[in-house]
């Protein structure tokens, strides 16, 4: 096959991933809500409700606070754009997306950081008490999660001598026995905590609350309305799906398409959806049984994740 | 024809600029000096480019210019990189100075000293012998000290800052001088090639001592913890173009000094040297970033962030030396390239940030974040450029900070698996330190940009702020532009960085990063495509904007008042402040920061159930200053008091001291001989 058709295949697969994440993110959030409602004995909204909400918000008028600047207008767009770029290059459904060579885990982390940092700035832009509160808390949590995140990447990269995500996943596919290697288990445990913290789920942040003592993400975006809020909700849902998607593919890489045939891509989509559904369902069950941790107890949780990640690195270096 | 005349012409022009600055009337003083400073920068930069391009060192010797020692110039590729860095900071800083001059740079003394400071900065990396280096180094320290003191009439803080700076810079210079003297005592010559030819013959313990002395001496210039105490004092008090030069260029020369002594002259050494550098770097990065995240004075925040960035560069430098000592030359080269890239990037964004802080101070009269706010609406260009530079320092793609941190991350990542016990412990911990530093830098600069430039103005000065002079905006624009260029197309400068690294690692045959649009590590698995990331982001932003336009029914935005919890009017005091923004970080790291908090409640005269006013006070002092230096100062005072017992003023007693000393000397001679 020629280089051109390889590039076209890769671009098509990246497009499939972006569309899957754009539609799947809100669905994933809706599914988790439904699971939680059923466990709590409520009927709950339909699974499609987040998508319906986004459509509703898109039809409304945009309102901008009088003090706001271009930062406020730009942040939701950049949030969605960064997640879309990550969704295009990360190996979610296929190990060979476009520009997959550049899908360095470090680059992915910092691309996502770009979106969340701009959103934190946007929280300060309106000049209200709530926005600053949300921004301050969000960046603090992000800063404390960073060591756990980068050390996790180190632990995962030790085996393949590369922090390139497709390479990490391919090397796991090639050596199935390494799935249960201790360094991976420790590192993935740490990664799960970081994914939960970064996407603002319980026990770090409660997306369903609007109580000023506890809210983080919702306080930051309080001034958004209409299409801007639609973008923020979509962006956050997509971000959650990308993070969780990377996590499940690191835990169990099977099913990820290694070639560009239509059958493999469909198989990849189905297995990816199944893995996500199982993990998200388990997370939802966990969320029902747990309460939000106090903001100032969070450092302990994230330090725990950091120690887990460091254990991963140490065991990786010991069993070498 | 040799290119040596370029160096001489640059130096002469620089000195002439100083004379012009001191001589001309106030109106033309700084501008005319600035023109000559640019010419000097252009000459020196041309010499540096010549060295980079041809690979031939510029060597000059004059035995007559200064008697006995003579003057030696040797500009190699490592020096050339630092000359280019200094010129890159000095040109915009001087341009900013033209607009800033009315605010404290247009006195005869200031306009005369500023060009001399720039000239010294340009010449230090070109020095080829101990005497020339130390002469220029001291001149650089003295001229910068004069410039820190220039506003001494305005506040006591300036005088105190200058004292601290003087003590550290001269204490450091003494240690550096001792290091050089140990080397020259062994060798007959004093030029760097002569020293490096004989340095290997020294005993390992002596080599170690020389390295440690130089590390502490240059470290005090580079702002390494625990020798950083002068930075958060001197940087805020100096005029902003001077702060930019000090933080972007002079501090970088401290790292140049460590590379010069450790790599070039001593020819690298055992791993404990470099692990020391790595540990100092990690400590500086963490301490600096924690303090930057909790500072409320904009320039103090930037000063602590300088300590943090230099710490990262030293982590890379230490890792490089460590890899070399464990025989991994390719990794060593990669880490050294990372270190130099971090220094180069730091010069670009830190100079931009210091100059913007100067613009803000000119426009609002304050650099306290809690007096600012809403500046992006009032100073749109300065504000936007500050935001871009802040994003660069926070290592957000597609800007230059990201490329530097990626290189550092990759060198540590691949270095973790080299199979040395010390490395197994040090490298993952260095990586953790780097990660926490990166996270806290985001906190610090979201705070600086968000509290300072967004929201509502917190003071009359901020409310009345207007955009600053065009020269000042252009100066910051040049540097912020450099951040974008270095971030999107780093391959334009990486070859120069690699050539500079080759001077420190002479055995290196392969460049550690491939020459292409994408950064591909050579011999290791790692790839970054900064241009593709930038392009992808632009395309994605365009697509999202287009999609929103298609999907949204009513696109025209309407302006409304922000929600104020049911209150009718929002005031600036309802916003989060810099103190409240940093409160979670301050609480998490209170063991390091030890904040002093105080709440004063005064009750109404009628009843103590009614509160008349509340005063909250929060201050964060430097723990190192309090726990180390204040003790040293107290101890010195006590010894000084005790010494007074020896000096009662009696001439007889002093004659007895003299006699006693002579007896002791003779007695000891009798015993020794």
Interface residues (C-beta under 8 A of the other chain):
Chain A: X58 X59 X60 X61 X62 X63 X64 X65 X66 X67 X68 X69 X70 X71 X73 X77 X78 X80 X81 X82 X84 X85 X88 X89 X99 X101 X102 X104 X106 X107 X110 X111 X113 X114 X117 X120 X121 X123 X124 X125 X126 X127 X128 X129 X130 X131 X132 X133 X135 X136 X137 X139 X140 X142 X143 X144 X145 X146 X147 X149 X150 X151 X153 X154 X157 X158 X160 X161 X162 X163 X164 X167 X222 X223 X226 X227 X231 X295 X296 X299 X306 X310 X313 X314 X317 X320
Chain B: X293 X373 X374 X376 X377 X383 X387 X391 X394 X395 X396 X397 X402 X405 X406 X409 X410 X412 X413 X414 X416 X417 X419 X424 X428 X431 X432 X434 X435 X436 X438 X439 X440 X442 X443 X446 X449 X450 X451 X454 X455 X456 X518 X524 X525 X526 X527 X528 X529 X532 X533 X536 X537 X540 X541 X543 X544 X545 X548 X551 X552 X553 X554 X555 X556 X557 X558 X559 X560 X561 X562 X563 X564 X565 X570 X572 X574 X575 X576 X580 X581 X582 X583 X584 X585 X587 X588
